[in-house]
Amino acid sequence: MTMIENKFKRGLEAGTPQIGLWISLCSGFATDAVADVGFDWLLMDMEHAPNDLATVLQQFQAAQAYDTTALVRPMWNDTVMVKRLMDLGAPGVLFPMVQTVAEAEAAVAACRYPPKGVRGVSLTQRGNRFGRDKGYIDEVDRQTCVLVQVETIEAMGRVEEIAAVDGVDGVFFGPADIAASMGKMGQILDDELWDQIFATAAKVQAMGKPVGTLVGTPDLTKHVLDAGFLFVAVGSDLGLLARGAERLLTSVR
């Protein structure tokens, strides 16, 4: 028994756009409903959704049957939480609010066993198929995708240093928080905001590192993909439910 090939990470390495969906409903059943739609990746959110380890595990299990990669965003760049998510079998971790080189290094270290990192060792856990995957320790670094989220103007000013950290596989730009740091709270379609994001993303792309983001409109989705963004979330399960309910009610009243 060997680790499942991380198709999302291989896709980034090949320069193939990866289209994703944010998962915020904290439900294995809801995840099951969208996991076989055809998204390249699903992001189980712990930062802005009331997920815990048990609900993330249920969502990982629901997604496992389908041809998609289940990533996770912890609530913070927390070594203990990341250790537990890795033990659950997370094939990729998106670290929120990475502001400095030291924080990017800490994110990578949390996903790596000593001597390359600080991840605690359990020889029987879901990630290594409860001890049955004898090649896990040698293979896990190659199969784990470490993504860092740049979410402020200050972090964008340091983006090349952050992206250059060994083990960082991609940089994700968070438009809502970047807008807030620019004094444009809630203005996630603002032209100045996206001019800043595109200009900063180009620096990372010039280094050969993939960039990603979360968008909510078809026009902006096309724009970021045309600009070479390789991992793009195009909506969320929560948004689909909330906006779908609103549209349904409006259509019958």
C-alpha positions as CSV (number, residue, x, y, z in Angstrom):
1,M,0.0,0.0,0.0
2,T,1.4,3.4,-1.0
3,M,0.3,7.0,-0.7
4,I,-2.3,8.3,-3.1
5,E,-0.7,10.5,-5.7
6,N,-1.4,14.2,-5.1
7,K,-3.0,15.2,-8.4
8,F,-3.4,18.8,-7.3
9,K,0.3,19.2,-6.5
10,R,1.3,17.4,-9.7
11,G,-1.1,19.7,-11.7
12,L,0.6,22.8,-10.2
13,E,4.0,21.4,-11.1
14,A,2.8,20.8,-14.6
15,G,1.3,24.3,-14.9
16,T,-2.2,22.9,-15.3
17,P,-5.0,25.2,-13.9
18,Q,-6.7,23.7,-10.8
19,I,-10.3,24.8,-10.2
20,G,-11.5,24.5,-6.7
21,L,-14.5,24.9,-4.4
22,W,-14.4,26.3,-0.8
23,I,-16.1,23.9,1.7
24,S,-17.6,25.7,4.7
25,L,-20.7,23.7,5.7
26,C,-18.7,21.4,8.0
27,S,-20.6,18.4,6.8
28,G,-19.4,15.1,5.3
29,F,-22.8,14.7,3.6
30,A,-22.6,18.2,2.0
31,T,-19.1,17.5,0.9
32,D,-20.2,14.2,-0.6
33,A,-22.9,16.1,-2.6
34,V,-20.2,18.2,-4.4
35,A,-17.1,16.0,-4.4
36,D,-17.8,14.2,-7.7
37,V,-18.9,17.3,-9.6
38,G,-15.5,17.6,-11.2
39,F,-13.6,20.2,-9.1
40,D,-9.9,19.6,-9.0
41,W,-9.7,20.5,-5.3
42,L,-11.9,21.2,-2.3
43,L,-10.8,23.4,0.6
44,M,-12.1,22.4,4.0
45,D,-12.1,25.7,5.9
46,M,-11.3,25.9,9.6
47,E,-10.5,29.6,9.7
48,H,-13.9,31.1,8.9
49,A,-16.1,28.0,9.3
50,P,-16.9,26.2,12.6
51,N,-15.0,23.1,11.5
52,D,-13.2,20.9,14.0
53,L,-11.0,17.8,13.6
54,A,-13.9,15.5,13.6
55,T,-15.9,17.3,10.9
56,V,-12.7,17.7,8.7
57,L,-12.2,14.0,9.0
58,Q,-15.7,13.3,7.8
59,Q,-15.2,15.6,4.8
60,F,-11.8,14.0,4.0
61,Q,-13.6,10.6,4.1
62,A,-16.4,11.9,1.9
63,A,-14.0,13.3,-0.7
64,Q,-11.7,10.3,-0.8
65,A,-14.1,8.3,-3.0
66,Y,-13.9,10.8,-5.8
67,D,-11.3,12.3,-8.2
68,T,-10.6,15.5,-6.3
69,T,-8.0,16.6,-3.8
70,A,-9.2,17.6,-0.3
71,L,-7.1,20.5,1.1
72,V,-7.5,22.1,4.5
73,R,-7.1,25.6,5.9
74,P,-6.4,25.6,9.6
75,M,-7.6,28.4,11.7
76,W,-4.0,29.7,12.2
77,N,-0.4,28.8,11.5
78,D,-0.4,26.4,14.5
79,T,2.1,23.6,14.6
80,V,0.0,21.4,16.9
81,M,-3.1,21.7,14.8
82,V,-1.2,21.1,11.6
83,K,0.3,17.9,13.1
84,R,-3.1,16.6,13.8
85,L,-4.4,17.5,10.3
86,M,-1.4,15.8,8.7
87,D,-2.1,12.7,10.8
88,L,-5.7,12.8,9.4
89,G,-4.2,12.5,5.9
90,A,-4.3,16.1,4.7
91,P,-2.7,16.1,1.2
92,G,-2.3,19.9,1.3
93,V,-2.5,22.7,3.8
94,L,-3.3,26.4,3.1
95,F,-1.8,28.5,5.9
96,P,-3.7,31.8,6.5
97,M,-2.2,35.2,7.1
98,V,1.5,34.4,6.5
99,Q,3.2,37.8,6.9
100,T,6.9,37.0,7.1
101,V,9.6,34.6,6.0
102,A,9.8,33.2,9.5
103,E,6.0,32.4,9.4
104,A,6.4,30.7,6.0
105,E,9.3,28.6,7.3
106,A,7.2,27.7,10.4
107,A,4.4,26.5,8.0
108,V,6.7,24.3,6.1
109,A,8.3,22.9,9.3
110,A,4.9,22.0,10.7
111,C,4.4,19.6,7.7
112,R,7.8,18.0,7.9
113,Y,9.3,15.4,10.1
114,P,12.6,16.0,11.8
115,P,15.3,16.9,10.9
116,K,13.6,19.0,8.2
117,G,10.8,20.1,10.4
118,V,9.0,19.7,13.7
119,R,6.0,17.5,13.0
120,G,5.5,15.0,15.8
121,V,5.7,11.3,14.9
122,S,2.9,8.8,15.1
123,L,3.4,5.5,13.3
124,T,-0.2,4.6,13.3
125,Q,-2.5,7.3,11.9
126,R,-4.9,7.8,9.0
127,G,-2.2,9.5,6.9
128,N,-0.1,6.4,6.7
129,R,-3.1,4.1,6.4
130,F,-2.8,3.1,10.1
131,G,0.7,1.9,9.7
132,R,0.2,-0.1,6.5
133,D,1.9,2.4,4.2
134,K,5.5,1.4,4.7
135,G,6.8,4.1,2.3
136,Y,4.9,7.0,3.9
137,I,7.8,8.6,5.7
138,D,9.9,8.7,2.5
139,E,7.0,9.8,0.3
140,V,5.0,12.3,2.4
141,D,6.9,15.4,1.6
142,R,6.6,14.8,-2.1
143,Q,2.8,14.2,-1.8
144,T,2.1,17.2,0.6
145,C,1.3,20.6,-0.8
146,V,2.2,23.6,1.4
147,L,0.4,26.8,0.4
148,V,0.8,30.2,2.1
149,Q,-1.8,32.9,2.1
150,V,-0.7,36.5,1.6
151,E,-3.5,38.8,2.9
152,T,-2.1,42.3,3.7
153,I,-0.3,45.0,1.8
154,E,2.7,44.5,4.2
155,A,2.9,40.8,3.2
156,M,2.6,41.6,-0.4
157,G,5.7,43.8,-0.1
158,R,7.6,40.7,1.1
159,V,6.0,38.3,-1.3
160,E,9.2,37.3,-3.1
161,E,11.0,36.5,0.1
162,I,8.0,34.5,1.4
163,A,7.6,32.6,-1.9
164,A,11.3,31.8,-2.0
165,V,11.1,29.7,1.3
166,D,12.1,26.1,0.5
167,G,9.0,23.9,0.7
168,V,6.4,26.6,-0.2
169,D,4.6,25.2,-3.1
170,G,2.4,28.1,-3.9
171,V,1.1,31.6,-2.8
172,F,-2.6,32.3,-2.4
173,F,-3.8,35.9,-2.5
174,G,-6.8,36.6,-0.1
175,P,-8.7,39.5,-1.7
176,A,-11.0,40.2,1.2
177,D,-8.2,40.8,3.7
178,I,-6.0,42.6,1.2
179,A,-8.9,44.9,0.5
180,A,-9.3,45.6,4.2
181,S,-5.6,46.3,4.6
182,M,-6.0,48.9,1.8
183,G,-8.9,50.6,3.6
184,K,-11.4,49.1,1.1
185,M,-13.3,46.8,3.5
186,G,-15.8,44.6,1.5
187,Q,-14.7,46.0,-1.9
188,I,-13.5,42.7,-3.2
189,L,-14.1,43.7,-6.9
190,D,-12.2,47.0,-6.6
191,D,-10.0,47.7,-9.6
192,E,-7.1,49.1,-7.5
193,L,-7.2,46.0,-5.3
194,W,-6.9,43.6,-8.3
195,D,-4.2,45.8,-10.0
196,Q,-2.2,45.3,-6.8
197,I,-2.9,41.6,-6.7
198,F,-2.0,41.0,-10.3
199,A,1.2,43.0,-10.1
200,T,2.3,41.2,-7.0
201,A,1.3,37.8,-8.3
202,A,3.4,38.4,-11.4
203,K,6.5,38.6,-9.2
204,V,5.8,35.2,-7.7
205,Q,5.1,33.7,-11.2
206,A,8.4,35.1,-12.4
207,M,10.0,33.0,-9.7
208,G,8.3,29.9,-11.1
209,K,5.9,29.5,-8.2
210,P,2.2,29.0,-8.7
211,V,-0.3,31.6,-7.5
212,G,-4.0,31.2,-6.5
213,T,-7.0,33.1,-5.2
214,L,-10.7,32.9,-4.4
215,V,-13.1,34.7,-6.8
216,G,-16.9,34.9,-7.0
217,T,-17.8,36.1,-10.6
218,P,-17.3,34.5,-14.0
219,D,-15.6,37.6,-15.4
220,L,-13.1,37.7,-12.7
221,T,-12.5,34.0,-12.8
222,K,-11.6,34.3,-16.5
223,H,-9.4,37.3,-15.8
224,V,-7.3,35.5,-13.1
225,L,-7.0,32.3,-15.2
226,D,-5.9,34.4,-18.2
227,A,-3.3,36.0,-15.9
228,G,-1.9,32.6,-15.2
229,F,-3.3,31.9,-11.7
230,L,-3.0,28.1,-11.4
231,F,-5.2,27.3,-8.4
232,V,-8.5,29.3,-8.2
233,A,-11.5,28.7,-6.0
234,V,-14.6,29.8,-7.8
235,G,-17.2,29.7,-5.0
236,S,-18.2,27.9,-1.8
237,D,-20.7,25.3,-0.8
238,L,-22.1,27.8,1.7
239,G,-22.4,30.5,-0.9
240,L,-24.2,28.2,-3.3
241,L,-26.7,27.3,-0.6
242,A,-27.3,30.9,0.6
243,R,-27.5,32.5,-2.8
244,G,-29.4,29.6,-4.3
245,A,-32.0,29.9,-1.5
246,E,-32.3,33.6,-2.2
247,R,-32.7,33.1,-5.9
248,L,-35.4,30.4,-5.4
249,L,-37.5,32.6,-3.1
250,T,-37.2,35.6,-5.4
251,S,-38.3,33.5,-8.4
252,V,-41.6,32.5,-6.8
253,R,-42.5,35.8,-5.1
